[in-house]
Amino acid sequence: ASGGETEADLRILRTALAAEREAIAAYQLGADSGLLTADVRKLAIGFQSHHKEHADALAATVRKLGGTVPAGKADHAFPTDRLRSQTDVLQFAASLEKGAVSAYLGTVPLFADRQLAQVAASILGDEAMHWAVLRQALGQDPVPAAFMA
């Protein structure tokens, strides 16, 4: 890849890393909220561990490409005042996962390095599974459509 292509790929990777870090913080918020049943808390911690793996892989890739890994945000603008029940927490997490699916779906074709596109597509699949499981936990159709948008 050319220098410009590598820089473009690095921008995408850093954006994805920021989103993964946001998900890690969101699942921590949910796990610590006291609003989740033991089973749902276990699910949240499991999904958080996936996001940690994604973040670690993205950060390692940024370094491998010669880029610098930005520091994570100390504060996220989460709607904590609206998280009053397990359903609220699950809906919040589901909205983040759906956003992640859409974001990764948008980035896959943008990577100059097709191996990076493949990694993003793999993460996309995991985010879609998270979204489906959260929808099911909410009593919603876990796969409401044949295609993701």
C-alpha positions as CSV (number, residue, x, y, z in Angstrom):
1,A,0.0,0.0,0.0
2,S,1.2,3.5,-0.7
3,G,1.9,6.0,2.1
4,G,-1.5,7.7,1.5
5,E,-3.3,4.4,1.5
6,T,-1.6,3.3,4.8
7,E,-2.5,6.7,6.4
8,A,-6.1,6.2,5.3
9,D,-6.1,2.7,6.7
10,L,-4.6,3.9,10.0
11,R,-7.4,6.5,10.3
12,I,-10.0,3.8,9.9
13,L,-8.2,1.6,12.4
14,R,-8.0,4.4,15.0
15,T,-11.7,5.2,14.6
16,A,-12.5,1.5,15.1
17,L,-10.3,1.3,18.1
18,A,-12.1,4.3,19.7
19,A,-15.4,2.6,19.1
20,E,-14.2,-0.7,20.6
21,R,-12.9,1.2,23.7
22,E,-16.3,2.9,24.0
23,A,-18.0,-0.5,23.9
24,I,-15.6,-1.8,26.6
25,A,-16.5,1.2,28.8
26,A,-20.3,0.7,28.1
27,Y,-20.2,-2.9,29.1
28,Q,-18.3,-2.0,32.3
29,L,-21.0,0.6,33.0
30,G,-23.7,-2.1,32.5
31,A,-21.8,-4.7,34.6
32,D,-21.3,-2.3,37.5
33,S,-24.9,-0.8,37.3
34,G,-26.5,-3.3,39.7
35,L,-29.4,-3.5,37.2
36,L,-28.4,-6.8,35.6
37,T,-29.3,-10.4,36.6
38,A,-26.3,-12.7,37.1
39,D,-26.8,-14.3,33.6
40,V,-27.1,-11.0,31.8
41,R,-24.1,-9.6,33.7
42,K,-22.1,-12.7,32.6
43,L,-23.2,-12.1,29.0
44,A,-22.1,-8.4,29.2
45,I,-18.7,-9.3,30.6
46,G,-18.3,-11.9,27.9
47,F,-19.1,-9.4,25.2
48,Q,-16.8,-6.9,26.8
49,S,-13.9,-9.4,26.6
50,H,-14.6,-9.7,22.9
51,H,-14.3,-6.0,22.5
52,K,-11.1,-6.0,24.5
53,E,-9.7,-8.6,22.0
54,H,-10.8,-6.4,19.1
55,A,-9.2,-3.3,20.7
56,D,-5.9,-5.2,21.3
57,A,-5.8,-6.5,17.7
58,L,-6.6,-3.1,16.3
59,A,-4.0,-1.4,18.5
60,A,-1.4,-4.0,17.5
61,T,-2.2,-3.5,13.8
62,V,-1.9,0.3,14.1
63,R,1.6,-0.2,15.6
64,K,2.6,-2.8,13.0
65,L,1.7,-0.2,10.3
66,G,4.0,2.3,12.0
67,G,1.2,4.4,13.5
68,T,0.7,5.6,17.0
69,V,-2.1,4.4,19.2
70,P,-4.1,7.3,20.7
71,A,-4.9,7.4,24.3
72,G,-8.4,6.3,25.2
73,K,-11.0,8.7,26.3
74,A,-11.4,9.1,30.1
75,D,-15.1,10.0,29.8
76,H,-17.9,8.8,27.5
77,A,-21.1,10.6,27.1
78,F,-23.3,7.7,28.1
79,P,-27.0,8.3,28.9
80,T,-26.5,7.1,32.5
81,D,-29.6,9.1,33.6
82,R,-31.7,6.9,31.3
83,L,-30.3,3.6,32.4
84,R,-32.8,2.6,35.2
85,S,-33.5,-1.1,34.4
86,Q,-31.9,-4.1,32.8
87,T,-34.1,-3.5,29.7
88,D,-32.6,0.1,29.5
89,V,-29.1,-1.3,29.7
90,L,-29.8,-4.0,27.1
91,Q,-31.4,-1.5,24.7
92,F,-28.4,0.8,25.2
93,A,-25.9,-2.0,24.5
94,A,-27.9,-3.2,21.5
95,S,-27.9,0.3,20.0
96,L,-24.1,0.4,20.4
97,E,-23.7,-3.0,18.8
98,K,-26.0,-2.1,15.9
99,G,-23.9,1.1,15.4
100,A,-20.8,-1.0,15.4
101,V,-22.2,-3.3,12.8
102,S,-23.1,-0.3,10.6
103,A,-19.7,1.2,11.1
104,Y,-17.7,-1.9,10.2
105,L,-20.0,-2.5,7.3
106,G,-19.1,0.9,6.0
107,T,-15.3,0.5,6.5
108,V,-14.8,-2.9,4.9
109,P,-14.8,-1.6,1.3
110,L,-12.7,1.4,2.3
111,F,-9.5,-0.4,3.3
112,A,-6.7,-0.3,0.8
113,D,-5.2,-3.4,2.5
114,R,-7.6,-6.2,1.8
115,Q,-6.3,-8.2,4.8
116,L,-7.4,-5.3,7.0
117,A,-10.8,-5.5,5.3
118,Q,-11.0,-9.2,6.1
119,V,-10.2,-8.5,9.8
120,A,-12.9,-5.8,9.9
121,A,-15.4,-8.2,8.3
122,S,-14.6,-10.7,11.0
123,I,-15.1,-8.2,13.8
124,L,-18.4,-7.2,12.0
125,G,-19.6,-10.7,12.3
126,D,-19.0,-10.8,16.0
127,E,-20.7,-7.4,16.5
128,A,-23.7,-8.7,14.6
129,M,-23.9,-11.8,16.8
130,H,-23.8,-9.5,19.9
131,W,-26.6,-7.4,18.5
132,A,-28.7,-10.5,17.8
133,V,-28.2,-12.0,21.2
134,L,-29.0,-8.7,22.9
135,R,-32.2,-8.4,20.8
136,Q,-33.2,-11.9,21.8
137,A,-32.6,-11.0,25.5
138,L,-35.0,-8.1,25.0
139,G,-37.6,-10.4,23.6
140,Q,-37.2,-9.0,20.0
141,D,-36.6,-10.9,16.8
142,P,-32.8,-11.5,16.9
143,V,-32.4,-11.3,13.1
144,P,-35.1,-8.8,11.9
145,A,-33.9,-8.7,8.3
146,A,-32.0,-10.7,5.7
147,F,-29.5,-7.9,5.1
148,M,-27.7,-5.4,7.4
149,A,-27.8,-1.7,6.6
